Amino acid sequence: MKGEKVDLIVHNAKIHCLDDANTISDAMAIRNGKIIEVGPERQILNKFAADEYVDAEGKEVYPGFTDAHGHILSYANQKLSVDLVASKSLQEVVTRTEKYQQKTQKKFILGRGWDQSLWGSDEMPDNQLLNIAFPNIPVCLFRIDGHAALVNDCLIKKAGLSTASVDGGVIVMKDGKCTGLLIDNALSLLNNYIPRFSNSEINTAILEIQDELFQYGITGVHEAGIEFEDIDLFKSLISKKKLKLNIYAMLLPSEKNKKFAAKNGLYKYQNLSIRSFKLYADGALGSRGALLKDCYSDDKTSHGLLTMPIERIQEMSNFCSKIGYQMNTHAIGDSANKIVLSLYKKEYLLRKDHRWRIEHAQVIDQSDFHFFSDYAIFPSVQPTHAVSDQQWVEARIGKKRMQGAYAYRSLLDAFGMVAIGTDFPVENTNPFLTIFAATQRKNKDNFPANGFQVNESLSLEQVLKGMTIWAAFAAFDENLRGTISKGREATFFIVQRAIKNETIFTPNFADKTYVLGKLVYSGDEL
């Protein structure tokens, strides 16, 4: 027969459609970037004639993964800065910075990735070693989560940092002197002093990140917070047909971004979609900035920080509701979560299917889980945070609060879906680490041996849907992508090894990745 012409046929495959019926098929036909039909091998090969045939050699095929919470621009800046990830001591942080400066000879040194919890004591650092190494060049080194930074005295003097009081932030002082440690909103005091990398440098880094994501089968990212200027940066790369990732960008709540949203409404530019705002209700647990109902177990003087006044959160909630935008709010501590959940309740009374999101939902009071089910609030979570934090988190928040911490199964049971991401570059982009963390509750080194709070693990099917159809639903894209089915975009990948629920982590990659029916990555090229 072969009466109908298509562009591409993928066959001899095990195609996981990830639709409601969890259909598994052999072959699919693709034309003009859309899936025309999915079905048995003989049916597809008999019915269609194609310009190109791809024999999947019996390998598994999945819809392209979406990272439902990532930071492409932060990762790009990190790539251009001192890489401090996995530093084992403050001395190593300083040494890496010195080596970076020897190569680059920068007039202002930026770095990111240090994590004091890896240094043995879990005490936050001061800048004494940094001042000795860099007495005359401003240095700003961000913690891995981006919620704290260590700066040297040269930058302190340049920025005129002299007070210990900042709404929603902390300038850490000792004996009347700034120690160099800034937390949460205190970082904004540096905004006018930190140089921006050139667009050319940023663009190159973004395309490197795109290649990295494609090798894992990731074809979309929910970009969790962009400035107004970043819109044109993404559009420029897209217009030149260089940026092929699906980008669901969340606007930061600046006046420029608000004007853009009010003027343009639900905005679409090819593979860039903008219809949401990203807010920060609190900081991070690692730097004790997450807002808790009761004091930190390891610091009885602190509840953490509310980084945006409740009145301002309410104002943005009203604005988003008025223009039909989604609101996605970073909330880590149980107090921050309660504040945001209570505000979101009002939106449900106006629109049942609002899809407003809590980003992280990391520590939830047991009495507050009902908000997710009662008011249709969408949890957006990152399973690798659980296995990264597990060594120190109980010391931070105590055993009782652990019952509602990193509780992905409970969140899924409450809402019915979870959108799953990594929060890169805070965590690794690798989605197979995410799968392992979600199902086994262990890190890549298989630690802890028996898993971390395994009662909150997800099934393999659940985590795969969290990175495909549920992530698409969280971005209003479920009719475009997230499943391999007739009429959807032909965005998918062929995986090297079958994805299984394994108890020991084994690396995996995409064999081939396609966006709109076009090959964007092949393992054969390596």
C-alpha angles and dihedrals in degrees: 000000000000090000100151122072121220136168100236140012121194111196144160085050140128099231115196102203093186090209123142091278093046088233119195116201140177105225146007138199122221132195130172091354094305133105108248098183141349121201151106118337096248093046094053096041092047097045101043139048116202140196088224134026123198117198105205090196091228094304125144121264124202137179109267111277119246120209099217094200121029140133111223093170094048089049090050090053090047091053089055094046136063108299106228098164114137094007107166097209144007088256089058089050090055093044093052089049091052092051091048091051092049088059101039106029092209123185089217121029121215126184141165141190110062117141118187091200087075093057099075101247102056089219116143112246133243127214103249095111090042092054092052092051096041112026096154108028122075112243129190119181116184123211114244093261093050091234096106137033138193113219131180128239091257090064092040089058093043092051094040095234106178110133130079096207122086123153107249093000146068135228100198111227133190124185089350093305131106110251091206094254117123123182130201114314091017085073089069088070087071097052096098093049106044111092121229120232114242119270088244092057092045093048092052091050092048092054090049088053090049090055090049092052094046091055087062095045093255109146101164140041132193097219103215104214132354135182122233092257091056092065092070091043091059093041091053093054091046094049089054088051091240101112108063101161116110104248120200100187124199114207120227111234099258122140091247091053092047091053090048092051094045091050100041103030114192098009127205128177109173104287094357117092125184121183106123145066126224118216132181116221096175145349133261134291093231092064093033091246097120109110112243130188090228131028123285111271090230096041115039091185096065140064092176127245139304098211096190123038114247090240090057092048088051091049091053090045090056091046094050091047092050095053096036096249125148117243118218114185129192106228122166109157125063092246094051090047092051091050093051095041090053092051093047090055089075092057092056090058088058100038124014093198098048097131093205109171141220107211110217099352083197104163117025125179109239089238092058103056090091090071090072093056100033096049104027096246113173116227115214110194142176113213096195089066088068095057093040093052100036096096094062110014098091090055088054100048107015132239098284095057090047088076090074098034123111085351099164097156091050091049091049091049090050100048104019095234139049126198108221128209141144106236088229131217086034085059133018118282091228108119092197088065086052092052091049093047092048097046102032100023090225136114126241090275089058092249129185093035095218095036132251115277090335091185086076095054122123127226119250091251091051096051092046090052089046088060096042127022097012091048088050090050090051088059098041089250101115092115092053106041146347097089135056101238141122113296096015124116113275093240111138145120138228109226123221096222129024111266106241139169095255127175094212119054115245120181118249137181143180115273091200132357125202131193117193090346094306124115110244099165137023127182086213088073093065 
